[in-house]
Amino acid sequence: MVKFEQIKGFVFDLDGVIADTSVYHGKAWHQLADELGVTWTEQLANDLKGVSRMDSLELILKAGGKENDYTLEEKEKYAAEKNTNYLNLLKDMDKSAILPGMADFIASLEEHDYKLSLASASKNSPLVLEQLGLAQYFKNRIDPATLKHGKPDPEIFARGAEVLGLKPEECIGLEDASAGVKSINGAGETSVGIGDPEILHEADINFTDTSQVTLDNIKKAMDKVEMS
């Protein structure tokens, strides 16, 4: 691992790191499941987390025994309807949806002249940042439409460093998912995993929740690794 003093930029995932948008996705899918006559369960809600839009729809249809009831065109229409539901729900999102400590952490990075970029595969991330009041910090973003590979492929985090004009080793990537941590490591950046350390055991540094993520705590963790 590089020394803390070599770090010049931070590359952020969005959902689960800056804010928890999964609750809005869940509500939107719940609305569609009700329309399709599929019983909504906690297990189904969990199965949809981190899954693409079309794959999520397939899981819902399968749960209701309806996987063969619709054409591809009809499925695409329902997937688009879900996204419309999601965007409508996002209109109610505000700064209160920012995860604990992250607003202060992001502000502290700007105060210390670090460069920031967003590495989110969500096409709705610009809207989310606007709703959260954080768009001004993330002028550097990756357009998901230009990506050829999803996580755990390192492409998105490698691009996150590239748009900042930095080398990967000069960046820290922040993630809450195992696939995301693999992506950061594959890009050659220092990985910060936020969540269960057993699940995110491949991260260079681990914090159990966002409130622990501070510049001081990251420096201490990197110094500790360097000394060991």
C-alpha positions in Angstrom: 0.0 0.0 0.0 1.2 3.5 -0.8 1.7 6.1 1.9 -1.1 8.4 2.9 0.9 11.4 1.8 0.9 10.1 -1.8 -2.9 10.2 -2.0 -4.3 13.1 -4.1 -7.8 11.9 -5.0 -10.9 10.0 -3.8 -13.1 7.9 -6.1 -16.6 7.3 -4.7 -19.3 4.7 -5.2 -22.7 6.3 -4.6 -25.3 3.9 -3.2 -24.3 2.6 0.3 -21.4 5.0 0.5 -22.8 8.5 0.1 -26.5 7.7 0.4 -28.8 4.7 0.6 -30.8 4.9 -2.5 -31.8 1.2 -2.3 -34.9 2.1 -0.3 -36.2 4.1 -3.3 -35.4 1.3 -5.7 -37.3 -1.1 -3.3 -40.3 1.1 -3.2 -40.4 1.4 -7.0 -40.1 -2.3 -7.5 -42.8 -2.9 -4.9 -45.1 -0.6 -6.8 -44.5 -2.6 -10.0 -44.8 -6.0 -8.2 -48.2 -4.9 -6.9 -49.3 -3.9 -10.4 -48.2 -7.3 -11.8 -50.0 -9.1 -9.0 -46.8 -10.5 -7.5 -46.6 -10.8 -3.7 -43.8 -8.5 -2.3 -41.7 -10.2 0.4 -38.6 -9.2 2.4 -36.7 -12.0 0.6 -37.6 -10.7 -2.8 -36.5 -7.2 -1.8 -33.1 -8.5 -0.7 -32.7 -10.6 -3.9 -33.0 -7.4 -6.0 -30.2 -5.5 -4.3 -27.3 -4.8 -6.6 -29.1 -6.5 -9.5 -29.6 -4.9 -12.9 -33.0 -3.5 -13.9 -34.0 -6.3 -16.3 -32.6 -9.0 -14.1 -34.6 -7.6 -11.2 -37.8 -7.7 -13.3 -37.1 -11.3 -14.2 -36.7 -12.2 -10.5 -40.1 -10.5 -9.7 -41.8 -12.3 -12.5 -40.3 -15.6 -11.4 -41.4 -15.1 -7.8 -45.0 -14.7 -9.1 -44.7 -17.6 -11.6 -45.1 -15.2 -14.5 -41.7 -15.4 -16.1 -43.2 -16.7 -19.4 -46.2 -14.4 -19.5 -44.7 -11.4 -21.2 -42.8 -10.6 -24.4 -39.4 -8.9 -24.3 -41.1 -5.6 -25.5 -43.5 -5.8 -22.6 -40.7 -6.5 -20.1 -38.8 -3.5 -21.4 -41.9 -1.4 -20.9 -42.3 -2.5 -17.3 -38.6 -1.9 -16.6 -39.0 1.6 -17.9 -42.0 2.1 -15.8 -40.1 1.0 -12.7 -37.4 3.6 -13.5 -40.1 6.3 -13.8 -41.5 5.3 -10.4 -38.0 5.5 -9.0 -37.4 9.0 -10.4 -40.7 10.2 -9.0 -39.7 8.9 -5.6 -36.3 10.6 -5.8 -38.1 13.9 -5.9 -38.6 13.5 -2.1 -34.9 12.8 -1.4 -33.0 15.6 0.4 -29.9 16.0 2.5 -31.4 13.8 5.2 -30.7 10.8 3.0 -26.9 11.3 3.2 -25.3 8.6 5.2 -23.9 9.5 8.6 -20.7 11.5 8.5 -20.3 11.6 4.7 -21.3 15.2 4.2 -18.6 16.3 6.6 -16.1 13.9 5.1 -16.7 15.1 1.6 -16.5 18.7 2.7 -13.2 18.0 4.5 -11.7 16.5 1.3 -12.4 19.7 -0.6 -11.0 21.8 2.2 -7.8 19.8 2.0 -7.6 20.2 -1.8 -8.2 16.5 -2.7 -9.8 15.8 -6.1 -13.1 13.9 -6.1 -14.8 11.8 -8.7 -17.9 9.6 -8.8 -17.7 6.0 -10.0 -21.4 5.0 -10.1 -22.9 2.8 -12.7 -26.3 4.5 -12.2 -27.5 6.8 -14.9 -29.5 8.6 -12.3 -26.5 9.5 -10.2 -26.4 13.2 -11.3 -30.0 13.6 -10.2 -29.3 11.9 -6.9 -26.3 14.2 -6.2 -28.5 17.3 -7.0 -31.2 16.1 -4.6 -28.6 15.5 -1.9 -27.0 19.0 -2.4 -23.6 17.4 -3.2 -23.4 18.0 -6.9 -20.8 20.8 -6.5 -18.3 18.4 -5.1 -18.5 15.9 -7.9 -17.8 17.8 -11.1 -15.8 14.8 -12.3 -18.1 11.8 -13.1 -18.0 8.8 -15.3 -20.7 8.5 -17.9 -22.1 4.9 -17.3 -23.1 4.8 -21.0 -19.4 4.8 -22.0 -18.5 1.8 -19.8 -17.9 -1.6 -21.4 -17.6 -3.6 -18.2 -19.4 -3.6 -14.9 -17.9 -4.3 -11.4 -15.9 -6.3 -10.4 -14.1 -5.3 -13.5 -11.7 -2.4 -12.7 -12.8 -0.2 -15.6 -15.0 2.2 -13.6 -12.5 2.9 -10.9 -9.6 3.2 -13.3 -11.7 5.8 -15.2 -12.4 7.5 -11.9 -8.7 8.2 -11.5 -8.3 9.1 -15.1 -10.9 11.8 -15.1 -9.0 13.4 -12.2 -5.8 13.3 -14.1 -4.2 11.1 -11.5 -2.5 7.8 -11.4 -4.5 4.9 -9.8 -1.9 4.7 -6.9 -2.6 8.3 -6.1 -6.3 7.5 -5.4 -8.5 5.9 -2.7 -11.7 4.2 -3.8 -14.6 3.8 -1.4 -17.1 1.0 -1.7 -19.7 -1.0 0.3 -19.9 -4.1 -1.9 -17.4 -6.9 -2.5 -17.5 -6.5 -6.3 -16.7 -2.8 -5.9 -13.7 -3.5 -3.6 -12.5 -6.0 -6.3 -12.9 -3.2 -8.9 -10.9 -0.8 -6.8 -8.1 -3.3 -6.2 -8.0 -4.3 -9.8 -7.6 -0.6 -10.8 -4.5 -0.4 -8.5 -6.1 2.1 -6.0 -6.2 1.8 -2.2 -9.6 0.3 -1.3 -11.7 1.4 1.6 -14.6 -1.0 2.3 -17.5 0.2 4.3 -19.5 -2.5 5.9 -19.1 -6.1 7.2 -15.3 -6.8 7.3 -15.8 -10.5 6.6 -17.7 -9.7 3.4 -15.3 -6.9 2.5 -12.1 -8.8 3.6 -10.3 -7.9 0.4 -10.4 -4.2 1.2 -7.1 -2.5 2.2 -8.9 -0.6 4.9 -12.3 -1.4 6.5 -14.8 0.7 8.4 -18.0 -0.9 9.6 -20.1 2.2 8.9 -19.8 5.6 7.2 -19.6 7.6 10.4 -16.0 6.2 10.9 -14.8 7.4 7.6 -12.6 10.5 8.2 -9.3 11.6 6.8 -7.7 11.1 10.2 -9.0 7.5 10.5 -7.9 6.7 7.0 -4.4 8.1 7.7 -4.2 6.1 10.9 -5.2 2.9 9.1 -2.7 3.4 6.3 0.1 4.2 8.7 -0.8 1.1 10.7 -0.6 -1.1 7.6 2.7 0.5 6.6 4.2 -0.2 10.1 3.0 -3.9 10.2 
